[in-house]
Amino acid sequence: MYVIVVKYAVKPESAEAFPEAVREFTEATRAEEGNLFFEWSRSLEDPLEFVLVEAFTDEGAAPHVNSDHFAKGLEAMRPHLRETPRIISRQVEGEGWDTMGELQI
């Protein structure tokens, strides 16, 4: 699977509007056959930073990046961003979230 983590630094005036600006993109991506998860969070340290954690099957990554909603989603984000997003993208073994071995409940 491909696991991607992206940090988005938004403009102060866009902080509250950003989730709505990415809503269509989020919904379309979550509906993709190859999407395993697509989860947004907001930094506890910096309220102007949003973090996206996403994963795709090996076969699902390329169709996602080549989709119409991917291009539209990036353009919808662009006016809200202060800088180029920072990304980590890796292909790893697995099919989704595993349980944490060090902390069992």
Buried (B, 14 or more C-beta within 10 A) or exposed (E): BBBBBBBBBBBEEBBEEBEEBBEEBBEBBEEBEBBBBBEBEBEEEEEBBBBBBBBBBEEBBEBBEEBEBBEEBEEBBEEBBEEEBEEEEEEEEEEEEEEEEEEEE
